[in-house]
């Protein structure tokens, strides 16, 4: 029997996120007043009048069946099919190893090494670094002579979400799409004065945000990838690029500004965190902590979205009035959306899809109903905020014709936006805030999707009393408050399994739960002062993603497996890796869930973990890699022959600067620290984990 992996005895830099991360990543969100001060119910309470009689009966039926089955979620037989054998022809049989198929590797022990640490028998390479040229005319990166003009043609900073798409007609090439969430000016510029940034520094930061499209070349015998500079599909989109507002809020008085009186063209995309890849070949990008870029907020809606009354950390408002809410009160309303990008058309204008609502979008991952309508799941990354879904009223058109592509680029403009309400099935007395399992052995229950607004070809209709449809889409958080949605522990990435249809929600942490007047523990968020987070598993009624009800349970309650307040789907805890602060989630070709972490509270560096979600190894969690000092693991993407991760903000440790780096990754001593994308593969050329 394998022993529990060792824990690190002392934190490398105090444990969890550094103060530097809090400053530049989210504007010290965790040290501000909780934006959600509504008194709406939370999991365990039932609000009268929300559920229709049909929904109530359906929820009761699912819970009854689930209870009879010992608390298990109920899915159809086809959904429980075993994973396909996978593998890649021509490599022979994989060596025997312990673990579920796709997870047969020796787990990486928790550590604080200043490197990307991977399992024995695996290789790695840096695919692309911040500042590498990707457009024609781009100069080589020069850390000491950065310019906005150069950065606009170079790979952006702090890579997060990653997507790889096929590239027809070009052998062993794919299209890599990356988000660039935010900038660490103190780690970018020598001699940076945070109180007095220069215009050039600000404009470099503007250009370092946004999105990158880069063609990559695969080495045929391994999983190594290298960037193809100056390919015709390569693209950079940043804070001054044009984006189109589409859907029910486009043109609304709420999104008009002096520079855009029509309310339809936005300059830039900000704080793009995770995202999604659509079945029709586009990518989705969530605008998350956009609030931190705007100064001098004053309204109640500004406060609900975390926009402060003072100056911002980066002082952008000194150089462009649109970042000063006192001068442009509607400019913040043009951020906080899901952006859709067509990576195959370098001349296209990306679209901000207002039908998907405005909040701190961590991600947006679609699946299709049986009749071909997209359903998009989304989390709002804030303490005590909500998770959502959008159900399109239009069907995807198959094929790659010009007509099909044009039609599919309208799918996310019409449909209904919902927010989730969860109810636990255990007595309140059994949820004591310690993480102790209730008597039925699981944290589980039922839920409903509460409709907020519906957008159609002839206009939009609000389902929230006292709010217009435009207000619902622009002030979605307030609509969720009024609807009585469940206050969650920072719902970040939300990912449906392509095999089973079950939806997995990463709830990163919430150290404010149960503190002061804040809500205490409930069955979906069962620990007060929750510093390690959990993964929620959700099954739609009748396996229909358009359903208005669901069953749910906690698949994983994170932390040190020696802690009784942890849970790994019932798998023996002495056989799993310790994990803290789940952030992004993704699936591999075998149906296993992979989890990246952000802010590990166990003393080790953040990492990437794989966990089986079906079969007799369900809940077996193994660490695949760790990232360097101060870094976060982002953008996990697992293919047959490679794993891709975005190593974000390496060296982001209190007291660090260009002059005093806390990390020497990726290029060694004497070189500036650079966020980068890393590819990991098996040295013998076989598939990952088989």
C-alpha positions as CSV (number, residue, x, y, z in Angstrom):
1,X,0.0,0.0,0.0
2,X,1.4,3.4,-1.0
3,X,2.0,5.7,1.9
4,X,0.6,9.3,2.0
5,X,2.8,11.7,0.2
6,X,4.9,13.9,2.5
7,X,3.8,17.4,3.4
8,X,6.1,20.3,3.5
9,X,6.8,21.4,7.1
10,X,7.1,25.1,6.5
11,X,5.6,27.4,4.0
12,X,8.0,28.8,1.4
13,X,6.5,32.3,1.6
14,X,3.9,32.3,4.3
15,X,1.5,29.8,2.6
16,X,-1.1,30.5,0.0
17,X,-1.2,33.6,-2.2
18,X,1.4,36.3,-1.6
19,X,0.4,39.9,-0.9
20,X,1.9,40.8,-4.2
21,X,-0.5,38.4,-6.0
22,X,-3.4,40.0,-4.2
23,X,-2.4,43.5,-5.3
24,X,-1.9,42.8,-9.0
25,X,-4.2,39.9,-9.6
26,X,-7.5,40.9,-8.0
27,X,-7.0,44.3,-6.4
28,X,-6.8,42.8,-2.8
29,X,-10.4,41.4,-3.2
30,X,-10.1,39.1,-0.2
31,X,-9.2,42.1,2.0
32,X,-12.1,44.2,0.9
33,X,-15.7,44.1,2.2
34,X,-17.6,41.1,0.8
35,X,-19.5,42.6,-2.2
36,X,-22.5,40.3,-1.7
37,X,-24.4,41.8,1.3
38,X,-27.7,40.4,0.2
39,X,-29.8,38.4,2.7
40,X,-30.9,35.8,0.1
41,X,-31.1,32.2,1.2
42,X,-28.2,29.7,0.8
43,X,-27.9,26.0,0.5
44,X,-30.1,24.2,3.0
45,X,-32.9,26.7,2.8
46,X,-35.9,26.6,0.5
47,X,-37.5,29.7,-1.0
48,X,-41.2,29.5,-1.6
49,X,-42.6,30.3,-5.0
50,X,-39.4,29.9,-7.0
51,X,-40.0,26.3,-8.2
52,X,-42.9,25.5,-10.4
53,X,-44.9,22.4,-9.4
54,X,-43.3,20.4,-12.2
55,X,-39.8,21.3,-11.1
56,X,-40.6,20.5,-7.5
57,X,-42.0,17.1,-8.4
58,X,-39.0,16.3,-10.6
59,X,-36.5,17.4,-7.9
60,X,-38.3,15.3,-5.3
61,X,-38.2,12.3,-7.6
62,X,-34.5,12.6,-8.2
63,X,-33.7,13.0,-4.5
64,X,-35.9,10.1,-3.6
65,X,-34.1,7.8,-6.1
66,X,-30.7,9.2,-5.0
67,X,-31.5,8.5,-1.4
68,X,-32.6,5.0,-2.2
69,X,-29.3,4.5,-4.0
70,X,-27.2,5.6,-1.0
71,X,-26.9,9.2,-2.0
72,X,-25.5,8.5,-5.5
73,X,-26.3,10.8,-8.4
74,X,-28.7,9.1,-10.9
75,X,-27.6,9.0,-14.5
76,X,-28.7,6.9,-17.4
77,X,-26.8,3.7,-18.2
78,X,-25.2,5.1,-21.3
79,X,-23.7,7.9,-19.2
80,X,-21.9,5.3,-17.0
81,X,-20.1,3.7,-19.9
82,X,-16.5,2.9,-19.3
83,X,-13.7,5.0,-20.8
84,X,-12.5,4.0,-24.2
85,X,-9.1,2.4,-24.4
86,X,-7.5,5.5,-25.8
87,X,-3.8,5.1,-26.8
88,X,-2.0,5.9,-30.0
89,X,-1.4,3.4,-32.7
90,X,2.2,2.4,-33.4
91,X,3.6,2.8,-29.9
92,X,2.9,-0.8,-28.6
93,X,1.4,-1.6,-25.3
94,X,2.0,0.8,-22.4
95,X,3.9,-0.4,-19.4
96,X,1.8,-1.7,-16.5
97,X,1.5,0.8,-13.7
98,X,-0.8,1.5,-10.7
99,X,-3.7,3.8,-11.2
100,X,-6.7,4.4,-13.4
101,X,-6.1,4.5,-17.2
102,X,-4.6,7.9,-18.0
103,X,-3.3,8.3,-14.4
104,X,-0.6,5.6,-14.4
105,X,2.4,7.7,-13.4
106,X,4.4,8.0,-10.2
107,X,2.9,11.0,-8.4
108,X,5.1,14.0,-7.8
109,X,5.6,14.7,-4.1
110,X,4.7,18.1,-2.7
111,X,7.8,20.4,-2.9
112,X,9.1,24.0,-3.1
113,X,11.5,23.6,-6.0
114,X,12.0,26.5,-8.3
115,X,11.1,24.6,-11.4
116,X,8.4,22.6,-13.1
117,X,8.6,19.2,-11.5
118,X,7.1,16.3,-13.5
119,X,6.9,12.5,-12.9
120,X,9.8,10.2,-13.5
121,X,10.0,9.2,-17.2
122,X,8.5,12.5,-18.5
123,X,10.0,15.3,-20.4
124,X,9.1,19.0,-20.8
125,X,9.8,22.1,-22.7
126,X,8.8,25.8,-22.7
127,X,6.5,26.3,-25.6
128,X,6.5,30.1,-25.5
129,X,7.4,32.8,-23.0
130,X,6.1,36.3,-22.3
131,X,7.6,38.7,-24.9
132,X,8.4,36.2,-27.6
133,X,7.6,37.7,-31.1
134,X,4.6,36.2,-32.8
135,X,3.6,38.8,-35.4
136,X,5.5,40.0,-38.4
137,X,7.7,43.0,-37.5
138,X,8.0,42.0,-33.9
139,X,11.4,42.5,-32.3
140,X,13.1,40.0,-30.1
141,X,12.2,40.5,-26.4
142,X,14.4,43.0,-24.6
143,X,13.5,43.2,-20.9
144,X,15.5,46.4,-20.5
145,X,14.0,48.2,-23.5
146,X,10.3,47.3,-23.5
147,X,7.9,49.3,-25.7
148,X,4.2,49.2,-26.2
149,X,4.6,48.8,-29.9
150,X,6.8,45.7,-29.4
151,X,4.6,44.1,-26.8
152,X,1.6,44.5,-29.1
153,X,3.3,42.0,-31.4
154,X,4.7,39.7,-28.7
155,X,3.2,37.0,-26.6
156,X,1.4,38.6,-23.6
157,X,2.0,38.4,-19.9
158,X,0.6,36.0,-17.3
159,X,-0.8,33.3,-19.6
160,X,-3.9,31.6,-18.2
161,X,-6.5,29.6,-20.2
162,X,-5.1,27.5,-23.1
163,X,-6.9,25.9,-26.0
164,X,-5.4,23.8,-28.8
165,X,-7.3,23.5,-32.1
166,X,-6.6,21.5,-35.2
167,X,-5.0,23.1,-38.2
168,X,-6.0,21.5,-41.4
169,X,-3.5,21.3,-44.2
170,X,-0.4,21.9,-42.0
171,X,1.1,18.6,-40.8
172,X,1.8,18.3,-37.0
173,X,0.6,21.8,-36.4
174,X,-2.1,23.2,-34.1
175,X,-3.5,26.6,-33.1
176,X,-2.8,27.6,-29.5
177,X,-5.0,30.3,-28.0
178,X,-4.0,31.8,-24.6
179,X,-5.5,34.3,-22.2
180,X,-3.3,36.9,-20.6
181,X,-5.0,37.7,-17.3
182,X,-3.1,40.6,-15.7
183,X,0.3,42.2,-15.4
184,X,2.9,42.3,-12.5
185,X,4.5,45.7,-13.3
186,X,6.9,45.3,-10.3
187,X,8.3,42.1,-11.9
188,X,8.3,43.5,-15.4
189,X,10.1,46.9,-15.2
190,X,13.4,47.6,-13.5
191,X,13.0,50.6,-11.1
192,X,9.2,50.5,-11.2
193,X,7.6,53.2,-9.1
194,X,4.1,52.0,-8.2
195,X,2.9,55.5,-7.3
196,X,4.2,57.1,-10.5
197,X,4.2,54.7,-13.4
198,X,5.2,56.2,-16.8
199,X,3.0,56.3,-19.8
200,X,5.2,53.8,-21.6
201,X,5.0,51.4,-18.8
202,X,1.2,51.7,-18.7
203,X,0.9,51.2,-22.4
204,X,3.2,48.2,-22.3
205,X,0.9,46.7,-19.6
206,X,-2.2,47.5,-21.8
207,X,-0.5,45.6,-24.7
208,X,0.5,42.7,-22.4
209,X,-3.1,42.0,-21.4
210,X,-5.7,40.2,-23.6
211,X,-5.4,37.2,-25.9
212,X,-2.8,35.5,-28.1
213,X,-3.3,33.2,-31.1
214,X,-0.1,31.3,-32.0
215,X,0.4,28.3,-34.3
216,X,2.6,25.6,-32.7
217,X,4.6,22.8,-34.3
218,X,4.6,19.3,-32.8
219,X,7.7,17.2,-32.7
220,X,6.4,13.9,-34.1
221,X,8.3,11.5,-31.8
222,X,7.4,13.3,-28.5
223,X,4.9,15.8,-27.2
224,X,7.2,18.7,-27.5
225,X,5.6,21.9,-29.0
226,X,7.3,25.0,-30.3
227,X,5.8,28.3,-31.4
228,X,5.7,29.2,-35.1
229,X,6.5,32.9,-35.2
230,X,4.9,35.1,-37.7
231,X,2.3,32.6,-39.0
232,X,-0.6,34.3,-40.8
233,X,-3.0,33.1,-38.1
234,X,-1.0,34.5,-35.2
235,X,-2.7,37.3,-33.5
236,X,-2.6,39.6,-30.5
237,X,-5.7,41.3,-29.0
238,X,-5.2,43.7,-26.0
239,X,-6.5,46.6,-24.1
240,X,-6.9,48.9,-27.1
241,X,-8.2,46.3,-29.6
242,X,-11.8,46.6,-30.9
243,X,-14.4,44.2,-29.5
244,X,-18.0,44.0,-30.4
245,X,-20.8,44.0,-27.9
246,X,-23.6,41.6,-29.1
247,X,-26.8,40.3,-27.6
248,X,-29.5,41.8,-25.5
249,X,-27.4,44.5,-23.7
250,X,-25.6,45.7,-26.9
251,X,-26.7,49.3,-27.6
252,X,-28.3,49.7,-24.2
253,X,-28.0,53.1,-22.4
254,X,-26.2,51.2,-19.7
255,X,-23.2,50.5,-21.9
256,X,-22.9,53.8,-23.9
257,X,-20.0,56.1,-23.3
258,X,-18.7,59.4,-24.7
259,X,-16.3,57.5,-26.9
260,X,-19.0,55.0,-28.0
261,X,-22.4,56.6,-27.9
262,X,-23.9,53.6,-29.8
263,X,-22.8,51.2,-27.0
264,X,-21.6,48.5,-29.4
265,X,-17.8,48.8,-29.7
266,X,-15.5,48.3,-26.7
267,X,-11.8,48.9,-26.6
268,X,-10.1,45.9,-25.0
269,X,-10.6,42.9,-22.9
270,X,-9.4,42.8,-19.3
271,X,-8.4,40.1,-16.7
272,X,-9.1,37.1,-19.0
273,X,-8.9,34.1,-16.7
274,X,-10.1,30.7,-17.7
275,X,-12.3,30.0,-20.8
276,X,-13.7,27.3,-23.0
277,X,-13.6,25.7,-26.4
278,X,-16.8,25.5,-28.4
279,X,-18.0,22.5,-30.5
280,X,-18.1,24.9,-33.5
281,X,-14.4,25.8,-33.3
282,X,-14.3,29.1,-31.4
283,X,-12.8,29.9,-28.0
284,X,-14.5,31.6,-25.0
285,X,-12.7,33.9,-22.6
286,X,-14.0,35.0,-19.2
287,X,-13.3,38.6,-18.0
288,X,-12.8,38.1,-14.3
289,X,-11.4,40.8,-11.9
290,X,-12.1,43.7,-14.2
291,X,-13.2,45.9,-11.3
292,X,-9.6,46.5,-10.1
293,X,-8.8,48.6,-13.2
294,X,-11.5,51.3,-12.5
295,X,-11.1,54.2,-10.1
296,X,-13.5,56.3,-8.2
297,X,-16.6,54.1,-8.1
298,X,-19.5,55.5,-6.1
299,X,-22.8,53.8,-7.0
300,X,-24.3,50.8,-5.3
301,X,-23.8,48.7,-8.5
302,X,-20.1,49.7,-8.5
303,X,-19.8,48.5,-4.9
304,X,-21.6,45.2,-5.7
305,X,-19.0,44.6,-8.4
306,X,-16.1,45.5,-6.1
307,X,-15.1,48.8,-7.8
308,X,-13.4,50.9,-5.2
309,X,-13.9,54.6,-4.4
310,X,-10.2,55.5,-4.6
311,X,-7.3,55.3,-7.1
312,X,-6.3,51.9,-8.7
313,X,-3.1,50.0,-8.2
314,X,-1.9,50.6,-11.7
315,X,-3.1,54.2,-12.0
316,X,-4.4,53.7,-15.5
317,X,-7.0,56.4,-14.9
318,X,-4.3,59.0,-15.1
319,X,-3.7,58.1,-18.8
320,X,-7.2,57.3,-20.1
321,X,-10.4,58.8,-18.6
322,X,-12.3,55.6,-19.4
323,X,-10.8,54.0,-16.4
324,X,-12.1,56.8,-14.2
325,X,-15.7,56.0,-13.2
326,X,-16.3,59.5,-12.2
327,X,-15.8,60.6,-15.8
328,X,-17.1,57.5,-17.6
329,X,-19.6,55.8,-15.3
330,X,-20.7,53.2,-17.9
331,X,-17.2,52.0,-18.9
332,X,-17.0,49.2,-16.3
333,X,-20.3,47.9,-17.7
334,X,-18.5,47.0,-20.9
335,X,-16.3,44.5,-19.0
336,X,-17.1,41.3,-17.1
337,X,-18.4,39.5,-20.1
338,X,-17.6,36.3,-22.0
339,X,-15.6,37.0,-25.1
340,X,-15.9,34.7,-28.2
341,X,-13.0,34.6,-30.6
342,X,-12.7,32.9,-34.0
343,X,-9.0,31.8,-34.1
344,X,-9.3,30.8,-37.7
345,X,-10.2,34.3,-38.9
346,X,-7.4,36.8,-38.1
347,X,-9.5,39.6,-39.5
348,X,-12.6,38.9,-37.3
349,X,-13.7,41.2,-34.4
350,X,-14.1,39.2,-31.2
351,X,-17.5,39.5,-29.6
352,X,-18.6,40.1,-26.0
353,X,-21.7,38.0,-25.5
354,X,-24.0,39.9,-23.2
355,X,-26.6,37.2,-23.1
356,X,-24.2,35.2,-20.8
357,X,-24.4,37.9,-18.1
358,X,-21.9,40.2,-16.5
359,X,-20.0,39.2,-13.5
360,X,-16.4,38.0,-12.6
361,X,-16.3,35.2,-15.2
362,X,-13.7,32.6,-14.4
363,X,-14.6,30.4,-17.3
364,X,-17.3,29.4,-19.8
365,X,-17.5,25.8,-21.1
366,X,-20.3,24.7,-23.4
367,X,-21.9,21.3,-24.1
368,X,-24.8,20.5,-26.4
369,X,-28.3,19.3,-25.8
370,X,-29.6,16.3,-27.8
371,X,-31.1,18.7,-30.3
372,X,-27.8,20.6,-30.7
373,X,-28.4,23.7,-28.6
374,X,-25.3,25.0,-26.6
375,X,-25.5,25.1,-22.8
376,X,-22.7,27.2,-21.2
377,X,-21.7,26.7,-17.5
378,X,-20.1,29.7,-15.7
379,X,-18.7,30.5,-12.3
380,X,-18.5,34.0,-10.6
381,X,-15.2,34.0,-8.8
382,X,-16.1,35.9,-5.6
383,X,-16.7,34.9,-2.0
384,X,-20.4,34.2,-1.6
385,X,-21.3,34.6,-5.3
386,X,-23.0,32.2,-7.7
387,X,-22.7,29.8,-10.6
388,X,-24.8,30.1,-13.7
389,X,-25.7,28.5,-17.0
390,X,-27.0,29.8,-20.3
391,X,-29.2,27.7,-22.6
392,X,-29.2,28.8,-26.2
393,X,-32.5,28.8,-28.1
394,X,-30.7,28.1,-31.4
395,X,-29.2,24.9,-32.7
396,X,-25.6,24.4,-33.8
397,X,-25.2,23.9,-37.5
398,X,-22.8,21.1,-38.4
399,X,-20.1,21.4,-40.9
400,X,-17.5,24.0,-41.7
401,X,-19.2,25.9,-44.5
402,X,-19.3,29.6,-44.5
403,X,-23.0,29.5,-43.8
404,X,-22.5,27.1,-40.9
405,X,-19.8,29.2,-39.4
406,X,-21.8,32.4,-39.7
407,X,-24.8,30.8,-38.1
408,X,-22.8,29.3,-35.2
409,X,-21.4,32.7,-34.4
410,X,-24.9,33.8,-33.4
411,X,-25.6,30.9,-31.0
412,X,-24.7,32.7,-27.8
413,X,-26.9,35.8,-28.4
414,X,-30.3,34.2,-27.8
415,X,-31.4,32.0,-25.0
416,X,-32.1,32.0,-21.2
417,X,-29.6,32.8,-18.4
418,X,-30.1,30.9,-15.2
419,X,-28.6,31.0,-11.7
420,X,-28.2,28.0,-9.4
421,X,-30.1,27.3,-6.2
422,X,-28.9,24.3,-4.1
423,X,-30.7,22.5,-1.3
424,X,-29.0,20.0,1.0
425,X,-30.7,16.8,2.0
426,X,-29.3,16.5,5.5
427,X,-30.7,18.1,8.7
428,X,-29.0,21.4,9.4
429,X,-27.7,20.1,12.7
430,X,-25.5,17.6,10.9
431,X,-23.7,20.4,9.0
432,X,-21.6,21.8,11.9
433,X,-19.0,23.8,9.9
434,X,-16.1,21.4,10.6
435,X,-16.4,19.4,7.3
436,X,-17.7,16.3,9.2
437,X,-19.8,14.2,6.9
438,X,-23.5,14.0,7.7
439,X,-25.0,10.7,8.7
440,X,-25.8,9.7,5.1
441,X,-22.1,9.7,4.3
442,X,-22.1,12.5,1.6
443,X,-22.6,16.2,1.2
444,X,-25.4,16.1,-1.4
445,X,-28.8,17.3,-2.4
446,X,-30.9,18.7,-5.2
447,X,-31.1,22.0,-6.9
448,X,-32.9,24.2,-9.4
449,X,-31.9,26.6,-12.2
450,X,-33.7,29.9,-11.6
451,X,-34.3,31.8,-14.8
452,X,-33.1,35.4,-14.8
453,X,-33.8,36.6,-18.3
454,X,-34.4,35.4,-21.8
455,X,-33.1,37.0,-25.0
456,X,-34.8,36.4,-28.3
457,X,-34.7,37.7,-31.9
458,X,-37.3,40.4,-31.0
459,X,-36.0,41.5,-27.7
460,X,-35.4,40.3,-24.2
461,X,-37.7,39.5,-21.2
462,X,-36.7,39.7,-17.5
463,X,-37.8,37.0,-15.1
464,X,-36.7,39.1,-12.0
465,X,-39.3,41.4,-10.6
466,X,-38.2,45.0,-10.5
467,X,-35.5,44.6,-13.1
468,X,-35.6,45.1,-16.8
469,X,-33.9,42.6,-19.1
470,X,-31.1,44.9,-19.8
471,X,-30.5,45.4,-16.1
472,X,-30.5,41.7,-15.5
473,X,-27.8,41.1,-18.1
474,X,-25.6,44.1,-17.1
475,X,-26.1,43.7,-13.3
476,X,-26.4,40.0,-13.2
477,X,-25.1,39.7,-9.7
478,X,-27.9,41.8,-8.4
479,X,-30.4,39.7,-10.3
480,X,-28.9,36.6,-8.6
481,X,-29.3,38.3,-5.3
482,X,-33.0,39.0,-5.9
483,X,-33.6,35.5,-7.2
484,X,-32.3,33.9,-4.0
485,X,-29.3,32.1,-5.6
486,X,-27.0,30.0,-3.4
487,X,-23.9,31.8,-2.0
488,X,-20.9,29.7,-2.9
489,X,-17.2,29.4,-1.9
490,X,-15.7,31.2,-4.9
491,X,-17.1,29.2,-7.9
492,X,-14.3,29.4,-10.5
493,X,-14.0,26.9,-13.4
494,X,-17.1,24.9,-14.3
495,X,-16.6,22.0,-16.6
496,X,-19.0,19.4,-18.0
497,X,-17.6,15.9,-18.6
498,X,-17.6,15.1,-22.3
499,X,-18.2,11.4,-21.3
500,X,-20.9,11.5,-18.6
501,X,-22.4,14.9,-18.8
502,X,-21.8,15.5,-15.1
503,X,-20.7,19.1,-14.4
504,X,-17.8,19.8,-12.0
505,X,-17.5,23.1,-10.2
506,X,-14.2,24.2,-8.7
507,X,-14.9,26.1,-5.4
508,X,-11.5,27.5,-4.5
509,X,-11.9,28.6,-0.9
510,X,-13.7,31.1,1.3
511,X,-12.0,32.0,4.6
512,X,-14.8,34.5,5.3
513,X,-17.5,31.8,5.6
514,X,-18.9,31.8,9.1
515,X,-16.9,34.9,10.0
516,X,-18.7,37.8,11.6
517,X,-22.1,38.3,10.0
518,X,-21.2,36.3,6.9
519,X,-23.2,33.1,6.2
520,X,-22.0,30.0,8.0
521,X,-21.5,26.5,6.6
522,X,-24.2,24.7,4.6
523,X,-24.2,21.3,2.9
524,X,-22.6,22.5,-0.4
525,X,-20.1,24.7,1.4
526,X,-19.6,22.6,4.6
527,X,-16.6,24.3,6.3
528,X,-16.4,27.6,8.0
529,X,-13.2,29.6,7.4
530,X,-12.7,27.4,4.4
531,X,-9.1,27.7,3.2
532,X,-8.8,24.6,1.0
533,X,-11.9,24.5,-1.2
534,X,-13.9,21.7,-2.7
535,X,-15.2,20.2,-6.0
536,X,-18.9,20.0,-6.6
537,X,-20.4,17.4,-9.0
538,X,-23.7,18.1,-10.6
539,X,-26.1,15.9,-12.7
540,X,-28.8,17.5,-14.6
541,X,-32.3,16.0,-14.4
542,X,-32.9,13.3,-17.0
543,X,-29.4,13.9,-18.4
544,X,-30.8,17.0,-20.1
545,X,-28.5,20.0,-19.9
546,X,-31.5,22.2,-20.6
547,X,-33.3,20.9,-17.5
548,X,-34.4,23.3,-14.8
549,X,-33.3,20.9,-12.0
550,X,-30.3,18.9,-10.9
551,X,-28.9,16.6,-8.3
552,X,-25.5,17.5,-6.7
553,X,-22.9,16.2,-4.3
554,X,-19.4,17.2,-3.3
555,X,-16.9,15.0,-5.2
556,X,-13.9,16.2,-3.3
557,X,-13.3,18.3,-0.1
558,X,-9.7,19.4,-0.4
559,X,-6.9,19.6,2.1
560,X,-4.4,17.4,3.9
561,X,-5.8,13.8,3.6
562,X,-4.8,13.3,7.3
563,X,-7.4,16.0,8.2
564,X,-10.8,14.4,8.9
565,X,-12.4,17.4,7.2
566,X,-11.3,16.1,3.8
567,X,-13.1,13.8,1.4
568,X,-12.0,12.1,-1.8
569,X,-15.3,10.6,-3.2
570,X,-14.9,7.8,-0.6
571,X,-11.5,6.6,-1.9
572,X,-9.0,5.6,0.9
573,X,-7.3,8.9,1.9
574,X,-3.9,7.2,2.6
575,X,-3.6,6.6,-1.1
576,X,-4.2,10.2,-2.4
577,X,-2.0,13.3,-2.9
578,X,-2.7,16.3,-0.7
579,X,-4.5,19.2,-2.6
580,X,-5.5,22.7,-1.7
581,X,-7.4,25.5,-3.5
582,X,-8.7,23.9,-6.7
583,X,-9.0,26.5,-9.5
584,X,-9.2,25.2,-13.1
585,X,-10.5,21.8,-14.1
586,X,-10.3,19.9,-17.4
587,X,-10.8,16.3,-18.7
588,X,-8.4,14.0,-20.4
589,X,-9.3,11.6,-23.2
590,X,-10.0,8.8,-20.7
591,X,-12.6,10.8,-18.8
592,X,-10.4,11.6,-15.7
593,X,-10.7,15.1,-14.2
594,X,-7.6,17.2,-13.9
595,X,-7.4,20.0,-11.4
596,X,-4.9,22.9,-11.2
597,X,-4.5,24.8,-7.9
598,X,-4.1,28.5,-7.0
599,X,-2.9,29.5,-3.5
600,X,-2.0,26.1,-2.0
601,X,-2.4,26.4,1.8
602,X,-0.4,23.2,2.6
603,X,3.1,24.6,2.2
604,X,3.9,23.1,-1.2
605,X,3.9,24.9,-4.5
606,X,0.8,24.9,-6.6
607,X,0.4,22.0,-9.1
608,X,-1.7,19.9,-11.4
609,X,-3.6,16.8,-10.2
610,X,-5.4,14.0,-12.0
611,X,-8.4,12.2,-10.4
612,X,-10.5,9.3,-11.5
613,X,-14.2,10.1,-11.5
614,X,-15.6,6.7,-12.4
615,X,-14.9,3.0,-11.7
616,X,-13.5,1.5,-8.5
617,X,-10.7,4.1,-8.4
618,X,-13.1,7.0,-8.3
619,X,-11.5,9.6,-6.0
620,X,-8.0,8.4,-6.5
621,X,-6.1,11.7,-6.8
622,X,-2.5,12.0,-7.9
623,X,-0.2,15.0,-8.4
624,X,1.3,15.2,-11.9
625,X,3.4,18.3,-11.6
626,X,4.3,21.4,-9.5
627,X,5.2,24.9,-10.7
628,X,8.1,27.2,-9.6
629,X,8.3,29.6,-6.7
630,X,5.4,32.1,-6.5
631,X,3.7,30.6,-9.6
632,X,0.1,29.4,-10.2
633,X,-0.9,26.4,-12.4
634,X,-3.3,27.6,-15.1
635,X,-4.8,26.5,-18.4
636,X,-4.5,22.7,-18.0
637,X,-5.0,20.9,-21.3
638,X,-4.6,17.2,-21.5
639,X,-4.2,15.4,-24.8
640,X,-3.3,11.8,-25.6
641,X,0.4,12.6,-25.8
642,X,0.9,15.8,-23.9
643,X,-0.1,17.9,-21.0
644,X,0.0,21.7,-21.4
645,X,0.0,24.1,-18.5
646,X,0.3,27.9,-18.3
647,X,2.8,28.8,-15.6
648,X,1.5,32.1,-14.4
649,X,3.2,34.8,-12.2
650,X,6.4,32.9,-11.3
651,X,8.4,34.7,-8.7
652,X,5.3,36.6,-7.5
653,X,6.4,36.7,-3.8
654,X,6.3,39.5,-1.3
655,X,9.4,41.7,-1.6
656,X,10.3,40.5,-5.1
657,X,11.1,42.8,-8.0
658,X,13.2,42.8,-11.1
659,X,16.2,43.8,-9.0
660,X,15.5,41.2,-6.4
661,X,13.9,38.2,-8.2
662,X,12.4,35.5,-6.0
663,X,12.6,32.9,-8.9
664,X,15.0,32.3,-11.7
665,X,12.5,30.3,-13.8
666,X,12.5,29.7,-16.8
667,X,15.9,30.9,-18.0
668,X,18.1,30.8,-15.0
669,X,20.0,33.4,-12.9
670,X,20.5,36.8,-14.4
671,X,17.4,36.6,-16.6
672,X,14.1,38.2,-15.9
673,X,11.3,35.9,-14.7
674,X,8.8,35.2,-17.5
675,X,5.4,33.6,-17.4
676,X,5.4,30.8,-20.0
677,X,3.5,27.8,-21.5
678,X,5.0,24.4,-20.8
679,X,4.4,21.1,-22.6
680,X,5.0,17.8,-20.7
681,X,5.2,14.4,-22.4
682,X,6.4,10.8,-21.9
683,X,10.0,10.3,-22.7
684,X,9.2,7.0,-24.4
685,X,6.8,8.7,-26.8
686,X,3.7,6.8,-25.4
687,X,0.4,8.3,-24.3
688,X,0.1,10.1,-21.0
689,X,-0.6,7.9,-18.0
690,X,-1.3,4.6,-19.7
